[in-house]
Amino acid sequence: MTDAEVLELISNLARQDRYVFTLHAKERLLQRHLTDRDVKEVLLHPIRVIRRDVGRSGSVKYKIQGGERNRKVAVVIEQTLIVITVM
């Protein structure tokens, strides 16, 4: 998948509310004084893929940047979008 396709898929899944937060992501939200809404803004309006990391299982973790404040999150795309962490 190209970066543009990844960003479009992330945005589409977010519009359908097909995303979940890991416990780690929820902890990072609190630490960084962000809300679920701040993350959804990034997911709805992603600007760029910063990096791709392939895990041992073969799943790809995308680090993306987006939203009005150019925040960063890491996600894995499976059946839904899984928010791994908030940077």
PDB file with one MODEL, atoms N, CA, C and O in Angstrom:
MODEL        1
ATOM      1  N   MET A   1       0.840  -1.178   0.000  1.00  0.00           N
ATOM      2  CA  MET A   1       0.000   0.000   0.000  1.00  0.00           C
ATOM      3  C   MET A   1       0.885   1.241   0.000  1.00  0.00           C
ATOM      4  O   MET A   1       1.894   1.288   0.703  1.00  0.00           O
ATOM      5  N   THR A   2       0.513   2.228  -0.776  1.00  0.00           N
ATOM      6  CA  THR A   2       1.246   3.488  -0.781  1.00  0.00           C
ATOM      7  C   THR A   2       0.886   4.294   0.469  1.00  0.00           C
ATOM      8  O   THR A   2      -0.104   4.005   1.141  1.00  0.00           O
ATOM      9  N   ASP A   3       1.696   5.301   0.768  1.00  0.00           N
ATOM     10  CA  ASP A   3       1.382   6.161   1.912  1.00  0.00           C
ATOM     11  C   ASP A   3       0.012   6.813   1.754  1.00  0.00           C
ATOM     12  O   ASP A   3      -0.749   6.909   2.717  1.00  0.00           O
ATOM     13  N   ALA A   4      -0.298   7.256   0.547  1.00  0.00           N
ATOM     14  CA  ALA A   4      -1.595   7.898   0.305  1.00  0.00           C
ATOM     15  C   ALA A   4      -2.741   6.931   0.578  1.00  0.00           C
ATOM     16  O   ALA A   4      -3.760   7.327   1.143  1.00  0.00           O
ATOM     17  N   GLU A   5      -2.587   5.669   0.183  1.00  0.00           N
ATOM     18  CA  GLU A   5      -3.622   4.661   0.421  1.00  0.00           C
ATOM     19  C   GLU A   5      -3.768   4.373   1.912  1.00  0.00           C
ATOM     20  O   GLU A   5      -4.881   4.194   2.407  1.00  0.00           O
ATOM     21  N   VAL A   6      -2.647   4.329   2.623  1.00  0.00           N
ATOM     22  CA  VAL A   6      -2.680   4.095   4.068  1.00  0.00           C
ATOM     23  C   VAL A   6      -3.422   5.232   4.758  1.00  0.00           C
ATOM     24  O   VAL A   6      -4.281   4.989   5.606  1.00  0.00           O
ATOM     25  N   LEU A   7      -3.097   6.463   4.401  1.00  0.00           N
ATOM     26  CA  LEU A   7      -3.740   7.623   5.024  1.00  0.00           C
ATOM     27  C   LEU A   7      -5.233   7.661   4.732  1.00  0.00           C
ATOM     28  O   LEU A   7      -6.032   8.005   5.602  1.00  0.00           O
ATOM     29  N   GLU A   8      -5.606   7.310   3.517  1.00  0.00           N
ATOM     30  CA  GLU A   8      -7.025   7.278   3.156  1.00  0.00           C
ATOM     31  C   GLU A   8      -7.761   6.196   3.943  1.00  0.00           C
ATOM     32  O   GLU A   8      -8.871   6.428   4.423  1.00  0.00           O
ATOM     33  N   LEU A   9      -7.160   5.032   4.079  1.00  0.00           N
ATOM     34  CA  LEU A   9      -7.777   3.945   4.837  1.00  0.00           C
ATOM     35  C   LEU A   9      -7.937   4.327   6.304  1.00  0.00           C
ATOM     36  O   LEU A   9      -8.985   4.073   6.897  1.00  0.00           O
ATOM     37  N   ILE A  10      -6.920   4.927   6.890  1.00  0.00           N
ATOM     38  CA  ILE A  10      -6.991   5.371   8.285  1.00  0.00           C
ATOM     39  C   ILE A  10      -8.134   6.362   8.455  1.00  0.00           C
ATOM     40  O   ILE A  10      -8.931   6.241   9.385  1.00  0.00           O
ATOM     41  N   SER A  11      -8.213   7.323   7.576  1.00  0.00           N
ATOM     42  CA  SER A  11      -9.276   8.330   7.649  1.00  0.00           C
ATOM     43  C   SER A  11     -10.657   7.691   7.510  1.00  0.00           C
ATOM     44  O   SER A  11     -11.581   8.043   8.243  1.00  0.00           O
ATOM     45  N   ASN A  12     -10.798   6.754   6.574  1.00  0.00           N
ATOM     46  CA  ASN A  12     -12.084   6.076   6.372  1.00  0.00           C
ATOM     47  C   ASN A  12     -12.490   5.271   7.603  1.00  0.00           C
ATOM     48  O   ASN A  12     -13.648   5.314   8.018  1.00  0.00           O
ATOM     49  N   LEU A  13     -11.554   4.544   8.181  1.00  0.00           N
ATOM     50  CA  LEU A  13     -11.866   3.763   9.375  1.00  0.00           C
ATOM     51  C   LEU A  13     -12.247   4.681  10.542  1.00  0.00           C
ATOM     52  O   LEU A  13     -13.156   4.364  11.309  1.00  0.00           O
ATOM     53  N   ALA A  14     -11.568   5.794  10.674  1.00  0.00           N
ATOM     54  CA  ALA A  14     -11.880   6.744  11.753  1.00  0.00           C
ATOM     55  C   ALA A  14     -13.280   7.342  11.565  1.00  0.00           C
ATOM     56  O   ALA A  14     -14.016   7.520  12.535  1.00  0.00           O
ATOM     57  N   ARG A  15     -13.643   7.650  10.316  1.00  0.00           N
ATOM     58  CA  ARG A  15     -14.989   8.197  10.054  1.00  0.00           C
ATOM     59  C   ARG A  15     -16.073   7.211  10.445  1.00  0.00           C
ATOM     60  O   ARG A  15     -17.170   7.612  10.835  1.00  0.00           O
ATOM     61  N   GLN A  16     -15.775   5.928  10.342  1.00  0.00           N
ATOM     62  CA  GLN A  16     -16.731   4.881  10.702  1.00  0.00           C
ATOM     63  C   GLN A  16     -16.613   4.485  12.176  1.00  0.00           C
ATOM     64  O   GLN A  16     -17.256   3.534  12.620  1.00  0.00           O
ATOM     65  N   ASP A  17     -15.793   5.217  12.927  1.00  0.00           N
ATOM     66  CA  ASP A  17     -15.527   4.907  14.344  1.00  0.00           C
ATOM     67  C   ASP A  17     -15.021   3.488  14.515  1.00  0.00           C
ATOM     68  O   ASP A  17     -15.349   2.823  15.498  1.00  0.00           O
ATOM     69  N   ARG A  18     -14.230   3.024  13.570  1.00  0.00           N
ATOM     70  CA  ARG A  18     -13.664   1.678  13.632  1.00  0.00           C
ATOM     71  C   ARG A  18     -12.220   1.753  14.122  1.00  0.00           C
ATOM     72  O   ARG A  18     -11.282   1.393  13.411  1.00  0.00           O
ATOM     73  N   TYR A  19     -12.071   2.222  15.337  1.00  0.00           N
ATOM     74  CA  TYR A  19     -10.753   2.262  15.951  1.00  0.00           C
ATOM     75  C   TYR A  19     -10.886   2.038  17.445  1.00  0.00           C
ATOM     76  O   TYR A  19     -11.920   2.334  18.045  1.00  0.00           O
ATOM     77  N   VAL A  20      -9.838   1.517  18.027  1.00  0.00           N
ATOM     78  CA  VAL A  20      -9.798   1.259  19.458  1.00  0.00           C
ATOM     79  C   VAL A  20      -8.445   1.719  19.991  1.00  0.00           C
ATOM     80  O   VAL A  20      -7.460   1.789  19.256  1.00  0.00           O
ATOM     81  N   PHE A  21      -8.419   2.026  21.275  1.00  0.00           N
ATOM     82  CA  PHE A  21      -7.183   2.431  21.934  1.00  0.00           C
ATOM     83  C   PHE A  21      -6.642   1.264  22.753  1.00  0.00           C
ATOM     84  O   PHE A  21      -7.395   0.587  23.453  1.00  0.00           O
ATOM     85  N   THR A  22      -5.353   1.036  22.664  1.00  0.00           N
ATOM     86  CA  THR A  22      -4.731   0.082  23.574  1.00  0.00           C
ATOM     87  C   THR A  22      -4.620   0.757  24.943  1.00  0.00           C
ATOM     88  O   THR A  22      -4.755   1.975  25.058  1.00  0.00           O
ATOM     89  N   LEU A  23      -4.380  -0.033  25.951  1.00  0.00           N
ATOM     90  CA  LEU A  23      -4.170   0.519  27.289  1.00  0.00           C
ATOM     91  C   LEU A  23      -2.988   1.489  27.272  1.00  0.00           C
ATOM     92  O   LEU A  23      -3.040   2.551  27.892  1.00  0.00           O
ATOM     93  N   HIS A  24      -1.934   1.121  26.566  1.00  0.00           N
ATOM     94  CA  HIS A  24      -0.756   1.984  26.459  1.00  0.00           C
ATOM     95  C   HIS A  24      -1.122   3.344  25.858  1.00  0.00           C
ATOM     96  O   HIS A  24      -0.657   4.381  26.332  1.00  0.00           O
ATOM     97  N   ALA A  25      -1.950   3.335  24.819  1.00  0.00           N
ATOM     98  CA  ALA A  25      -2.364   4.590  24.181  1.00  0.00           C
ATOM     99  C   ALA A  25      -3.158   5.455  25.154  1.00  0.00           C
ATOM    100  O   ALA A  25      -2.973   6.671  25.202  1.00  0.00           O
ATOM    101  N   LYS A  26      -4.042   4.826  25.931  1.00  0.00           N
ATOM    102  CA  LYS A  26      -4.824   5.575  26.927  1.00  0.00           C
ATOM    103  C   LYS A  26      -3.907   6.202  27.977  1.00  0.00           C
ATOM    104  O   LYS A  26      -4.124   7.338  28.400  1.00  0.00           O
ATOM    105  N   GLU A  27      -2.887   5.460  28.392  1.00  0.00           N
ATOM    106  CA  GLU A  27      -1.929   6.000  29.363  1.00  0.00           C
ATOM    107  C   GLU A  27      -1.194   7.199  28.784  1.00  0.00           C
ATOM    108  O   GLU A  27      -1.008   8.207  29.465  1.00  0.00           O
ATOM    109  N   ARG A  28      -0.779   7.090  27.534  1.00  0.00           N
ATOM    110  CA  ARG A  28      -0.070   8.198  26.879  1.00  0.00           C
ATOM    111  C   ARG A  28      -0.971   9.428  26.725  1.00  0.00           C
ATOM    112  O   ARG A  28      -0.503  10.560  26.849  1.00  0.00           O
ATOM    113  N   LEU A  29      -2.248   9.209  26.457  1.00  0.00           N
ATOM    114  CA  LEU A  29      -3.183  10.346  26.376  1.00  0.00           C
ATOM    115  C   LEU A  29      -3.156  11.136  27.673  1.00  0.00           C
ATOM    116  O   LEU A  29      -3.052  12.362  27.662  1.00  0.00           O
ATOM    117  N   LEU A  30      -3.249  10.432  28.780  1.00  0.00           N
ATOM    118  CA  LEU A  30      -3.235  11.098  30.083  1.00  0.00           C
ATOM    119  C   LEU A  30      -1.916  11.818  30.329  1.00  0.00           C
ATOM    120  O   LEU A  30      -1.907  12.957  30.794  1.00  0.00           O
ATOM    121  N   GLN A  31      -0.812  11.163  30.021  1.00  0.00           N
ATOM    122  CA  GLN A  31       0.507  11.749  30.243  1.00  0.00           C
ATOM    123  C   GLN A  31       0.722  13.012  29.410  1.00  0.00           C
ATOM    124  O   GLN A  31       1.399  13.943  29.845  1.00  0.00           O
ATOM    125  N   ARG A  32       0.148  13.034  28.226  1.00  0.00           N
ATOM    126  CA  ARG A  32       0.360  14.156  27.306  1.00  0.00           C
ATOM    127  C   ARG A  32      -0.793  15.169  27.326  1.00  0.00           C
ATOM    128  O   ARG A  32      -0.835  16.104  26.527  1.00  0.00           O
ATOM    129  N   HIS A  33      -1.722  14.955  28.260  1.00  0.00           N
ATOM    130  CA  HIS A  33      -2.867  15.863  28.434  1.00  0.00           C
ATOM    131  C   HIS A  33      -3.657  16.031  27.137  1.00  0.00           C
ATOM    132  O   HIS A  33      -4.023  17.141  26.750  1.00  0.00           O
ATOM    133  N   LEU A  34      -3.907  14.905  26.479  1.00  0.00           N
ATOM    134  CA  LEU A  34      -4.690  14.901  25.252  1.00  0.00           C
ATOM    135  C   LEU A  34      -5.991  14.151  25.492  1.00  0.00           C
ATOM    136  O   LEU A  34      -6.138  13.441  26.487  1.00  0.00           O
ATOM    137  N   THR A  35      -6.920  14.314  24.583  1.00  0.00           N
ATOM    138  CA  THR A  35      -8.207  13.633  24.681  1.00  0.00           C
ATOM    139  C   THR A  35      -8.371  12.654  23.517  1.00  0.00           C
ATOM    140  O   THR A  35      -7.617  12.685  22.544  1.00  0.00           O
ATOM    141  N   ASP A  36      -9.368  11.793  23.645  1.00  0.00           N
ATOM    142  CA  ASP A  36      -9.712  10.893  22.544  1.00  0.00           C
ATOM    143  C   ASP A  36     -10.009  11.708  21.286  1.00  0.00           C
ATOM    144  O   ASP A  36      -9.669  11.303  20.175  1.00  0.00           O
ATOM    145  N   ARG A  37     -10.633  12.835  21.474  1.00  0.00           N
ATOM    146  CA  ARG A  37     -10.987  13.712  20.347  1.00  0.00           C
ATOM    147  C   ARG A  37      -9.739  14.222  19.629  1.00  0.00           C
ATOM    148  O   ARG A  37      -9.737  14.338  18.404  1.00  0.00           O
ATOM    149  N   ASP A  38      -8.671  14.529  20.386  1.00  0.00           N
ATOM    150  CA  ASP A  38      -7.416  14.978  19.769  1.00  0.00           C
ATOM    151  C   ASP A  38      -6.865  13.897  18.840  1.00  0.00           C
ATOM    152  O   ASP A  38      -6.398  14.186  17.739  1.00  0.00           O
ATOM    153  N   VAL A  39      -6.927  12.652  19.301  1.00  0.00           N
ATOM    154  CA  VAL A  39      -6.431  11.552  18.478  1.00  0.00           C
ATOM    155  C   VAL A  39      -7.330  11.339  17.271  1.00  0.00           C
ATOM    156  O   VAL A  39      -6.841  11.100  16.167  1.00  0.00           O
ATOM    157  N   LYS A  40      -8.631  11.425  17.470  1.00  0.00           N
ATOM    158  CA  LYS A  40      -9.541  11.243  16.340  1.00  0.00           C
ATOM    159  C   LYS A  40      -9.280  12.296  15.263  1.00  0.00           C
ATOM    160  O   LYS A  40      -9.394  12.005  14.073  1.00  0.00           O
ATOM    161  N   GLU A  41      -8.938  13.496  15.667  1.00  0.00           N
ATOM    162  CA  GLU A  41      -8.592  14.561  14.720  1.00  0.00           C
ATOM    163  C   GLU A  41      -7.409  14.134  13.840  1.00  0.00           C
ATOM    164  O   GLU A  41      -7.406  14.374  12.633  1.00  0.00           O
ATOM    165  N   VAL A  42      -6.420  13.508  14.453  1.00  0.00           N
ATOM    166  CA  VAL A  42      -5.265  13.014  13.689  1.00  0.00           C
ATOM    167  C   VAL A  42      -5.704  11.920  12.726  1.00  0.00           C
ATOM    168  O   VAL A  42      -5.301  11.908  11.563  1.00  0.00           O
ATOM    169  N   LEU A  43      -6.527  11.007  13.214  1.00  0.00           N
ATOM    170  CA  LEU A  43      -6.978   9.889  12.383  1.00  0.00           C
ATOM    171  C   LEU A  43      -7.866  10.348  11.231  1.00  0.00           C
ATOM    172  O   LEU A  43      -7.790   9.802  10.130  1.00  0.00           O
ATOM    173  N   LEU A  44      -8.689  11.329  11.477  1.00  0.00           N
ATOM    174  CA  LEU A  44      -9.571  11.847  10.425  1.00  0.00           C
ATOM    175  C   LEU A  44      -8.827  12.660   9.383  1.00  0.00           C
ATOM    176  O   LEU A  44      -9.201  12.680   8.210  1.00  0.00           O
ATOM    177  N   HIS A  45      -7.762  13.336   9.824  1.00  0.00           N
ATOM    178  CA  HIS A  45      -7.024  14.244   8.937  1.00  0.00           C
ATOM    179  C   HIS A  45      -5.526  13.948   8.966  1.00  0.00           C
ATOM    180  O   HIS A  45      -4.728  14.814   9.324  1.00  0.00           O
ATOM    181  N   PRO A  46      -5.143  12.723   8.587  1.00  0.00           N
ATOM    182  CA  PRO A  46      -3.718  12.400   8.585  1.00  0.00           C
ATOM    183  C   PRO A  46      -3.007  13.149   7.457  1.00  0.00           C
ATOM    184  O   PRO A  46      -3.547  13.302   6.361  1.00  0.00           O
ATOM    185  N   ILE A  47      -1.805  13.604   7.740  1.00  0.00           N
ATOM    186  CA  ILE A  47      -1.045  14.374   6.762  1.00  0.00           C
ATOM    187  C   ILE A  47       0.039  13.533   6.101  1.00  0.00           C
ATOM    188  O   ILE A  47       0.247  13.598   4.889  1.00  0.00           O
ATOM    189  N   ARG A  48       0.735  12.732   6.934  1.00  0.00           N
ATOM    190  CA  ARG A  48       1.823  11.941   6.355  1.00  0.00           C
ATOM    191  C   ARG A  48       2.129  10.708   7.201  1.00  0.00           C
ATOM    192  O   ARG A  48       1.863  10.664   8.403  1.00  0.00           O
ATOM    193  N   VAL A  49       2.691   9.723   6.534  1.00  0.00           N
ATOM    194  CA  VAL A  49       3.235   8.558   7.218  1.00  0.00           C
ATOM    195  C   VAL A  49       4.685   8.898   7.528  1.00  0.00           C
ATOM    196  O   VAL A  49       5.481   9.157   6.625  1.00  0.00           O
ATOM    197  N   ILE A  50       5.014   8.895   8.800  1.00  0.00           N
ATOM    198  CA  ILE A  50       6.378   9.212   9.211  1.00  0.00           C
ATOM    199  C   ILE A  50       7.278   7.995   9.028  1.00  0.00           C
ATOM    200  O   ILE A  50       8.415   8.100   8.568  1.00  0.00           O
ATOM    201  N   ARG A  51       6.730   6.828   9.405  1.00  0.00           N
ATOM    202  CA  ARG A  51       7.537   5.621   9.392  1.00  0.00           C
ATOM    203  C   ARG A  51       6.643   4.391   9.421  1.00  0.00           C
ATOM    204  O   ARG A  51       5.504   4.448   9.885  1.00  0.00           O
ATOM    205  N   ARG A  52       7.166   3.290   8.925  1.00  0.00           N
ATOM    206  CA  ARG A  52       6.507   1.980   8.991  1.00  0.00           C
ATOM    207  C   ARG A  52       7.454   1.026   9.696  1.00  0.00           C
ATOM    208  O   ARG A  52       8.643   0.972   9.383  1.00  0.00           O
ATOM    209  N   ASP A  53       6.928   0.283  10.637  1.00  0.00           N
ATOM    210  CA  ASP A  53       7.714  -0.742  11.314  1.00  0.00           C
ATOM    211  C   ASP A  53       6.978  -2.065  11.176  1.00  0.00           C
ATOM    212  O   ASP A  53       5.775  -2.135  11.428  1.00  0.00           O
ATOM    213  N   VAL A  54       7.688  -3.111  10.779  1.00  0.00           N
ATOM    214  CA  VAL A  54       7.078  -4.425  10.641  1.00  0.00           C
ATOM    215  C   VAL A  54       7.416  -5.242  11.884  1.00  0.00           C
ATOM    216  O   VAL A  54       8.581  -5.418  12.238  1.00  0.00           O
ATOM    217  N   GLY A  55       6.361  -5.738  12.537  1.00  0.00           N
ATOM    218  CA  GLY A  55       6.536  -6.545  13.740  1.00  0.00           C
ATOM    219  C   GLY A  55       6.890  -7.982  13.422  1.00  0.00           C
ATOM    220  O   GLY A  55       6.889  -8.389  12.260  1.00  0.00           O
ATOM    221  N   ARG A  56       7.187  -8.739  14.442  1.00  0.00           N
ATOM    222  CA  ARG A  56       7.545 -10.157  14.271  1.00  0.00           C
ATOM    223  C   ARG A  56       6.421 -10.960  13.634  1.00  0.00           C
ATOM    224  O   ARG A  56       6.658 -11.912  12.890  1.00  0.00           O
ATOM    225  N   SER A  57       5.193 -10.557  13.943  1.00  0.00           N
ATOM    226  CA  SER A  57       4.038 -11.275  13.387  1.00  0.00           C
ATOM    227  C   SER A  57       3.740 -10.864  11.949  1.00  0.00           C
ATOM    228  O   SER A  57       2.869 -11.441  11.298  1.00  0.00           O
ATOM    229  N   GLY A  58       4.475  -9.856  11.456  1.00  0.00           N
ATOM    230  CA  GLY A  58       4.244  -9.374  10.100  1.00  0.00           C
ATOM    231  C   GLY A  58       3.311  -8.182  10.024  1.00  0.00           C
ATOM    232  O   GLY A  58       3.130  -7.602   8.953  1.00  0.00           O
ATOM    233  N   SER A  59       2.711  -7.808  11.161  1.00  0.00           N
ATOM    234  CA  SER A  59       1.830  -6.634  11.150  1.00  0.00           C
ATOM    235  C   SER A  59       2.674  -5.366  11.019  1.00  0.00           C
ATOM    236  O   SER A  59       3.806  -5.296  11.499  1.00  0.00           O
ATOM    237  N   VAL A  60       2.101  -4.387  10.368  1.00  0.00           N
ATOM    238  CA  VAL A  60       2.806  -3.129  10.140  1.00  0.00           C
ATOM    239  C   VAL A  60       2.264  -2.066  11.073  1.00  0.00           C
ATOM    240  O   VAL A  60       1.056  -1.839  11.142  1.00  0.00           O
ATOM    241  N   LYS A  61       3.174  -1.412  11.796  1.00  0.00           N
ATOM    242  CA  LYS A  61       2.804  -0.290  12.659  1.00  0.00           C
ATOM    243  C   LYS A  61       3.161   0.990  11.899  1.00  0.00           C
ATOM    244  O   LYS A  61       4.312   1.212  11.524  1.00  0.00           O
ATOM    245  N   TYR A  62       2.146   1.818  11.685  1.00  0.00           N
ATOM    246  CA  TYR A  62       2.342   3.082  10.985  1.00  0.00           C
ATOM    247  C   TYR A  62       2.422   4.214  11.995  1.00  0.00           C
ATOM    248  O   TYR A  62       1.543   4.357  12.844  1.00  0.00           O
ATOM    249  N   LYS A  63       3.449   4.999  11.905  1.00  0.00           N
ATOM    250  CA  LYS A  63       3.536   6.214  12.707  1.00  0.00           C
ATOM    251  C   LYS A  63       3.112   7.339  11.777  1.00  0.00           C
ATOM    252  O   LYS A  63       3.736   7.586  10.744  1.00  0.00           O
ATOM    253  N   ILE A  64       2.031   8.021  12.168  1.00  0.00           N
ATOM    254  CA  ILE A  64       1.477   9.058  11.300  1.00  0.00           C
ATOM    255  C   ILE A  64       1.432  10.394  12.025  1.00  0.00           C
ATOM    256  O   ILE A  64       1.508  10.467  13.252  1.00  0.00           O
ATOM    257  N   GLN A  65       1.308  11.428  11.239  1.00  0.00           N
ATOM    258  CA  GLN A  65       1.191  12.790  11.763  1.00  0.00           C
ATOM    259  C   GLN A  65      -0.021  13.414  11.104  1.00  0.00           C
ATOM    260  O   GLN A  65      -0.301  13.170   9.930  1.00  0.00           O
ATOM    261  N   GLY A  66      -0.747  14.231  11.877  1.00  0.00           N
ATOM    262  CA  GLY A  66      -1.904  14.862  11.270  1.00  0.00           C
ATOM    263  C   GLY A  66      -2.679  15.738  12.223  1.00  0.00           C
ATOM    264  O   GLY A  66      -2.238  16.032  13.334  1.00  0.00           O
ATOM    265  N   GLY A  67      -3.850  16.149  11.759  1.00  0.00           N
ATOM    266  CA  GLY A  67      -4.690  17.038  12.537  1.00  0.00           C
ATOM    267  C   GLY A  67      -4.200  18.471  12.479  1.00  0.00           C
ATOM    268  O   GLY A  67      -3.156  18.764  11.897  1.00  0.00           O
ATOM    269  N   GLU A  68      -4.960  19.347  13.084  1.00  0.00           N
ATOM    270  CA  GLU A  68      -4.621  20.774  13.067  1.00  0.00           C
ATOM    271  C   GLU A  68      -3.305  21.082  13.756  1.00  0.00           C
ATOM    272  O   GLU A  68      -2.613  22.030  13.385  1.00  0.00           O
ATOM    273  N   ARG A  69      -2.955  20.285  14.756  1.00  0.00           N
ATOM    274  CA  ARG A  69      -1.741  20.562  15.543  1.00  0.00           C
ATOM    275  C   ARG A  69      -0.580  19.632  15.208  1.00  0.00           C
ATOM    276  O   ARG A  69       0.408  19.575  15.939  1.00  0.00           O
ATOM    277  N   ASN A  70      -0.703  18.906  14.102  1.00  0.00           N
ATOM    278  CA  ASN A  70       0.366  17.998  13.663  1.00  0.00           C
ATOM    279  C   ASN A  70       0.818  17.034  14.747  1.00  0.00           C
ATOM    280  O   ASN A  70       2.016  16.839  14.954  1.00  0.00           O
ATOM    281  N   ARG A  71      -0.124  16.443  15.425  1.00  0.00           N
ATOM    282  CA  ARG A  71       0.203  15.459  16.467  1.00  0.00           C
ATOM    283  C   ARG A  71       0.565  14.138  15.797  1.00  0.00           C
ATOM    284  O   ARG A  71       0.290  13.926  14.616  1.00  0.00           O
ATOM    285  N   LYS A  72       1.186  13.256  16.575  1.00  0.00           N
ATOM    286  CA  LYS A  72       1.641  11.974  16.036  1.00  0.00           C
ATOM    287  C   LYS A  72       1.034  10.821  16.827  1.00  0.00           C
ATOM    288  O   LYS A  72       0.910  10.877  18.051  1.00  0.00           O
ATOM    289  N   VAL A  73       0.658   9.771  16.094  1.00  0.00           N
ATOM    290  CA  VAL A  73       0.168   8.551  16.719  1.00  0.00           C
ATOM    291  C   VAL A  73       0.727   7.359  15.956  1.00  0.00           C
ATOM    292  O   VAL A  73       1.134   7.477  14.800  1.00  0.00           O
ATOM    293  N   ALA A  74       0.741   6.220  16.614  1.00  0.00           N
ATOM    294  CA  ALA A  74       1.132   4.970  15.964  1.00  0.00           C
ATOM    295  C   ALA A  74      -0.091   4.070  15.921  1.00  0.00           C
ATOM    296  O   ALA A  74      -0.812   3.935  16.910  1.00  0.00           O
ATOM    297  N   VAL A  75      -0.318   3.457  14.770  1.00  0.00           N
ATOM    298  CA  VAL A  75      -1.492   2.615  14.583  1.00  0.00           C
ATOM    299  C   VAL A  75      -1.134   1.333  13.853  1.00  0.00           C
ATOM    300  O   VAL A  75      -0.141   1.267  13.129  1.00  0.00           O
ATOM    301  N   VAL A  76      -1.956   0.324  14.056  1.00  0.00           N
ATOM    302  CA  VAL A  76      -1.902  -0.910  13.293  1.00  0.00           C
ATOM    303  C   VAL A  76      -3.270  -1.077  12.658  1.00  0.00           C
ATOM    304  O   VAL A  76      -4.297  -0.874  13.307  1.00  0.00           O
ATOM    305  N   ILE A  77      -3.276  -1.446  11.393  1.00  0.00           N
ATOM    306  CA  ILE A  77      -4.539  -1.650  10.683  1.00  0.00           C
ATOM    307  C   ILE A  77      -4.802  -3.150  10.599  1.00  0.00           C
ATOM    308  O   ILE A  77      -4.036  -3.908  10.004  1.00  0.00           O
ATOM    309  N   GLU A  78      -5.908  -3.549  11.216  1.00  0.00           N
ATOM    310  CA  GLU A  78      -6.346  -4.943  11.119  1.00  0.00           C
ATOM    311  C   GLU A  78      -7.764  -4.895  10.576  1.00  0.00           C
ATOM    312  O   GLU A  78      -7.992  -4.277   9.536  1.00  0.00           O
ATOM    313  N   GLN A  79      -8.726  -5.526  11.245  1.00  0.00           N
ATOM    314  CA  GLN A  79     -10.122  -5.389  10.842  1.00  0.00           C
ATOM    315  C   GLN A  79     -10.600  -3.974  11.168  1.00  0.00           C
ATOM    316  O   GLN A  79     -11.448  -3.405  10.481  1.00  0.00           O
ATOM    317  N   THR A  80     -10.028  -3.435  12.232  1.00  0.00           N
ATOM    318  CA  THR A  80     -10.282  -2.059  12.628  1.00  0.00           C
ATOM    319  C   THR A  80      -8.930  -1.382  12.753  1.00  0.00           C
ATOM    320  O   THR A  80      -7.892  -1.988  12.487  1.00  0.00           O
ATOM    321  N   LEU A  81      -8.949  -0.150  13.150  1.00  0.00           N
ATOM    322  CA  LEU A  81      -7.729   0.616  13.362  1.00  0.00           C
ATOM    323  C   LEU A  81      -7.404   0.553  14.842  1.00  0.00           C
ATOM    324  O   LEU A  81      -8.253   0.872  15.675  1.00  0.00           O
ATOM    325  N   ILE A  82      -6.211   0.153  15.177  1.00  0.00           N
ATOM    326  CA  ILE A  82      -5.816   0.046  16.571  1.00  0.00           C
ATOM    327  C   ILE A  82      -4.789   1.123  16.876  1.00  0.00           C
ATOM    328  O   ILE A  82      -3.704   1.141  16.295  1.00  0.00           O
ATOM    329  N   VAL A  83      -5.133   2.009  17.779  1.00  0.00           N
ATOM    330  CA  VAL A  83      -4.207   3.070  18.168  1.00  0.00           C
ATOM    331  C   VAL A  83      -3.260   2.504  19.208  1.00  0.00           C
ATOM    332  O   VAL A  83      -3.677   2.144  20.309  1.00  0.00           O
ATOM    333  N   ILE A  84      -1.994   2.426  18.862  1.00  0.00           N
ATOM    334  CA  ILE A  84      -0.989   1.808  19.714  1.00  0.00           C
ATOM    335  C   ILE A  84      -0.445   2.795  20.748  1.00  0.00           C
ATOM    336  O   ILE A  84      -0.371   2.489  21.938  1.00  0.00           O
ATOM    337  N   THR A  85      -0.072   3.968  20.277  1.00  0.00           N
ATOM    338  CA  THR A  85       0.465   4.969  21.193  1.00  0.00           C
ATOM    339  C   THR A  85       0.247   6.359  20.636  1.00  0.00           C
ATOM    340  O   THR A  85      -0.048   6.549  19.457  1.00  0.00           O
ATOM    341  N   VAL A  86       0.400   7.310  21.517  1.00  0.00           N
ATOM    342  CA  VAL A  86       0.268   8.716  21.169  1.00  0.00           C
ATOM    343  C   VAL A  86       1.608   9.353  21.481  1.00  0.00           C
ATOM    344  O   VAL A  86       2.123   9.227  22.592  1.00  0.00           O
ATOM    345  N   MET A  87       2.165  10.031  20.503  1.00  0.00           N
ATOM    346  CA  MET A  87       3.493  10.603  20.670  1.00  0.00           C
ATOM    347  C   MET A  87       3.447  12.096  20.878  1.00  0.00           C
ATOM    348  O   MET A  87       4.491  12.729  21.035  1.00  0.00           O
TER     349      MET A  87
ENDMDL
END
